[in-house]
Amino acid sequence: KAVYPKIGVYTVSTVIPTLEEFKHGFLSAGLGQIPLTALNSVIALAAISQDLFPERPASTPTISVSIGVMNLIGCFFGSMPFCHGSGGLAAQYRFGARSEVSIIILGSLKIFFGLFFGSSLSGLIQCFPSAILGVMLFVSGIELGAVARTVNDGVHDDQKRHANFIIMITTAGMLVGFKNDGIGFLGGMIGSACFYLAMRFGGSTDQDEEQSGEMTVTHARSSQAEPESDPSIRKSPVVLTETDGTAAAAAESTEPTPATRSAH
């Protein structure tokens, strides 16, 4: 039984939540959503914005205020909670969006279909092929994963680069393994704290030991290549043979005299 969209004019009604409804919604849904929104929709969005649009990136305060204003206004009109989202930006950029015009077109189409088709579009949306949606989500995930290559941009210390990579892998692995953003975030923070304590209290790393070993080998090789001179060893005197003496006398005789230099 297919439900086809029906054209018409669908009005928007306002909803004023009571204090009890607001309390229930905040404690049961809003409070638990804060960490995910902060990580995925603010911090990650600002990072991918810096990567994709370095000439005009979005700052975290601007993104936070925008999300808050959207939800505070939308909740009084019965809208579902929404955010900008790093996944949406990655997917839109990968499929061709390069400016804010694409978002204006997308928003205008949503307003148009919402006002003239309303909830009658629900049946059509449920018939959307899941295979196409899966491909779109896969491409979006690849684009988000590619952002991880910038974790060491501007970091020239090899030890710091190694620590950043380990923290990133730990966070991603625990997040995927436990299917919980909070556990992944906690694992990354513990890893970061361990690296900080190791550097703070002067813990040696394998890299330091390798560098020390290389310096020792280099010093040993230079010592073997340049033996120390013994001051007790004297060179034997040079003895000129008869041929050498004749050649030296000839060289002296060919040297121009002061008079010859003046003539020249």
Wavefront OBJ file of the C-alpha trace (Angstrom):
o trace
v 0.000 0.000 0.000
v 1.928 2.941 -1.337
v 1.211 6.348 0.141
v 1.748 8.997 -2.536
v 2.534 12.617 -1.714
v -0.443 14.956 -1.724
v -0.037 18.570 -2.684
v -1.651 21.212 -0.534
v -0.888 24.004 1.881
v 0.325 22.757 5.221
v 0.332 25.271 8.034
v 2.854 25.374 10.853
v 1.555 25.384 14.395
v 3.437 26.620 17.421
v 4.137 24.459 20.452
v 4.880 25.902 23.868
v 6.328 23.196 26.137
v 5.438 23.233 29.785
v 8.070 23.335 32.498
v 7.600 19.621 33.152
v 7.950 18.777 29.444
v 11.052 20.919 29.178
v 12.570 19.231 32.237
v 11.771 15.756 30.919
v 13.159 16.523 27.442
v 16.337 18.085 28.808
v 17.141 15.279 31.253
v 16.130 12.335 29.050
v 17.499 13.527 25.695
v 19.237 16.902 25.737
v 21.748 16.269 28.529
v 23.051 13.051 26.994
v 23.291 14.689 23.577
v 25.634 17.476 24.726
v 28.929 15.476 24.486
v 28.054 14.062 21.045
v 26.971 17.475 19.745
v 30.115 19.136 21.110
v 32.421 16.547 19.512
v 30.670 15.808 16.210
v 28.836 19.037 15.443
v 31.219 21.646 16.874
v 34.813 20.457 17.296
v 34.867 17.998 14.371
v 32.954 20.416 12.152
v 35.417 23.217 12.868
v 38.323 20.862 12.113
v 36.934 19.653 8.785
v 35.976 23.215 7.891
v 39.583 24.247 8.454
v 40.725 21.381 6.240
v 38.262 21.897 3.368
v 38.008 25.698 3.442
v 41.258 27.041 4.949
v 40.609 30.509 3.524
v 37.295 30.893 5.407
v 36.945 28.309 8.197
v 34.127 28.269 10.743
v 35.017 28.855 14.388
v 33.696 26.794 17.285
v 31.888 29.742 18.986
v 30.057 30.587 15.759
v 28.986 26.968 15.233
v 27.836 26.587 18.856
v 25.723 29.755 18.791
v 24.200 28.786 15.434
v 23.160 25.327 16.664
v 21.711 26.762 19.869
v 19.664 29.426 18.070
v 18.314 26.905 15.532
v 17.083 24.521 18.210
v 15.695 27.213 20.521
v 13.608 28.633 17.681
v 12.708 25.316 16.043
v 11.453 23.616 19.196
v 8.542 26.064 19.401
v 7.414 24.983 15.919
v 7.543 21.238 16.555
v 10.787 20.634 14.672
v 13.109 17.759 15.401
v 16.504 18.595 16.980
v 19.131 19.336 14.379
v 22.708 20.500 13.990
v 25.174 21.272 11.225
v 27.165 18.045 11.551
v 30.609 17.173 10.247
v 29.240 14.187 8.321
v 26.830 16.396 6.397
v 29.579 18.841 5.455
v 31.887 16.013 4.339
v 29.182 14.385 2.206
v 28.035 17.647 0.634
v 31.605 18.640 -0.206
v 32.405 15.211 -1.679
v 29.309 15.309 -3.884
v 30.130 18.743 -5.321
v 29.093 21.496 -2.882
v 31.713 24.268 -2.728
v 29.883 27.324 -1.365
v 26.982 28.397 0.840
v 24.724 28.576 -2.233
v 24.280 24.793 -2.083
v 22.921 25.028 1.471
v 20.578 27.862 0.478
v 19.194 25.731 -2.370
v 18.824 22.712 -0.076
v 17.032 24.750 2.598
v 14.709 26.378 0.055
v 13.708 22.970 -1.342
v 13.005 21.632 2.149
v 10.826 24.630 2.989
v 8.963 24.275 -0.316
v 8.247 20.556 0.067
v 7.412 21.004 3.731
v 4.850 23.756 3.078
v 3.180 22.157 0.032
v 3.529 18.423 0.736
v 4.013 18.216 4.497
v 3.893 14.820 6.183
v 2.582 13.171 3.012
v 6.231 12.862 1.943
v 6.888 10.336 4.738
v 5.781 7.388 2.614
v 8.000 8.428 -0.284
v 10.999 8.879 2.021
v 10.539 5.367 3.388
v 10.769 4.012 -0.163
v 14.183 5.607 -0.728
v 16.601 2.847 -1.869
v 18.779 1.809 1.038
v 21.600 0.812 -1.358
v 21.971 4.412 -2.568
v 21.866 5.676 1.003
v 24.542 3.144 2.000
v 26.876 4.311 -0.763
v 26.365 7.946 0.231
v 27.089 7.175 3.877
v 30.170 5.139 2.901
v 31.588 8.010 0.851
v 30.821 10.401 3.695
v 32.649 8.132 6.154
v 35.697 7.915 3.876
v 35.796 11.698 3.629
v 35.604 12.041 7.403
v 38.307 9.421 7.891
v 40.588 11.244 5.451
v 40.633 14.237 7.794
v 42.752 12.155 10.202
v 45.755 12.708 7.915
v 45.986 16.281 9.204
v 46.452 15.263 12.844
v 50.184 16.031 12.613
v 50.074 19.104 10.402
v 52.545 21.676 11.709
v 54.096 19.210 14.185
v 57.811 18.706 13.493
v 58.763 16.755 16.611
v 58.780 13.031 15.772
v 57.956 12.080 19.353
v 54.913 14.360 19.391
v 53.785 13.051 15.991
v 54.020 9.488 17.302
v 51.980 10.371 20.393
v 49.282 12.116 18.339
v 48.911 9.096 16.064
v 48.664 6.650 18.994
v 46.017 8.811 20.710
v 43.986 9.038 17.510
v 44.090 5.261 16.926
v 43.196 4.570 20.560
v 40.215 6.910 20.480
v 38.883 5.573 17.175
v 39.429 1.931 18.139
v 37.627 2.195 21.489
v 34.816 4.234 19.972
v 34.171 1.629 17.270
v 34.805 -1.354 19.535
v 32.477 -0.249 22.349
v 30.108 1.711 20.049
v 30.189 4.556 22.534
v 31.588 8.046 21.973
v 32.104 8.582 25.684
v 34.291 5.490 26.090
v 36.326 6.408 23.020
v 36.818 9.938 24.296
v 37.828 8.624 27.738
v 40.356 6.223 26.179
v 41.912 9.020 24.153
v 42.163 11.243 27.226
v 43.860 8.466 29.231
v 46.356 7.906 26.415
v 47.050 11.635 26.194
v 47.567 11.813 29.969
v 50.038 8.898 29.843
v 52.127 10.589 27.153
v 52.020 13.869 29.070
v 53.232 12.250 32.298
v 56.004 10.411 30.432
v 57.269 13.645 28.902
v 56.726 15.638 32.096
v 58.833 13.382 34.295
v 61.565 12.772 31.725
v 60.706 9.265 30.651
v 62.958 8.004 27.861
v 61.477 6.654 24.676
v 62.720 4.179 22.113
v 63.392 7.066 19.786
v 65.700 8.729 22.303
v 67.620 5.490 22.753
v 67.967 5.036 18.994
v 69.263 8.586 18.573
v 71.741 8.065 21.424
v 72.962 4.825 19.825
v 73.382 6.510 16.451
v 75.437 9.310 18.019
v 77.697 6.740 19.747
v 78.285 4.821 16.506
v 79.008 8.051 14.616
v 81.523 9.143 17.259
v 83.257 5.753 17.178
v 83.534 5.838 13.392
v 84.984 9.349 13.415
v 87.553 8.299 16.033
v 88.663 5.369 13.878
v 88.836 7.477 10.710
v 91.011 10.189 12.323
v 93.715 8.610 14.558
v 95.336 10.855 17.093
v 98.820 12.127 16.214
v 101.711 11.150 18.516
v 103.952 14.154 19.307
v 106.904 11.826 19.997
v 107.035 10.735 16.359
v 109.260 13.009 14.302
v 109.530 13.069 10.579
v 112.839 12.020 9.094
v 114.877 14.818 7.478
v 114.541 15.276 3.753
v 117.734 14.387 1.888
v 118.145 15.779 -1.554
v 119.773 13.609 -4.111
v 122.112 14.932 -6.753
v 119.330 15.112 -9.314
v 117.043 16.949 -6.874
v 119.841 19.406 -6.055
v 120.479 20.120 -9.742
v 116.773 20.732 -10.340
v 116.584 23.067 -7.337
v 119.620 25.040 -8.564
v 118.091 25.335 -12.028
v 114.855 26.630 -10.518
v 116.742 29.241 -8.532
v 118.683 30.331 -11.610
v 115.483 30.835 -13.620
v 113.887 33.005 -10.907
v 113.883 36.648 -12.149
v 116.209 39.059 -10.363
v 115.074 42.474 -9.055
v 116.617 44.118 -12.113
v 114.714 41.846 -14.457
v 111.435 42.574 -12.605
v 112.117 46.319 -12.994
v 112.757 45.897 -16.726
v 109.544 43.994 -17.195
l 1 2 3 4 5 6 7 8 9 10 11 12 13 14 15 16 17 18 19 20 21 22 23 24 25 26 27 28 29 30 31 32 33 34 35 36 37 38 39 40 41 42 43 44 45 46 47 48 49 50 51 52 53 54 55 56 57 58 59 60 61 62 63 64 65 66 67 68 69 70 71 72 73 74 75 76 77 78 79 80 81 82 83 84 85 86 87 88 89 90 91 92 93 94 95 96 97 98 99 100 101 102 103 104 105 106 107 108 109 110 111 112 113 114 115 116 117 118 119 120 121 122 123 124 125 126 127 128 129 130 131 132 133 134 135 136 137 138 139 140 141 142 143 144 145 146 147 148 149 150 151 152 153 154 155 156 157 158 159 160 161 162 163 164 165 166 167 168 169 170 171 172 173 174 175 176 177 178 179 180 181 182 183 184 185 186 187 188 189 190 191 192 193 194 195 196 197 198 199 200 201 202 203 204 205 206 207 208 209 210 211 212 213 214 215 216 217 218 219 220 221 222 223 224 225 226 227 228 229 230 231 232 233 234 235 236 237 238 239 240 241 242 243 244 245 246 247 248 249 250 251 252 253 254 255 256 257 258 259 260 261 262 263 264
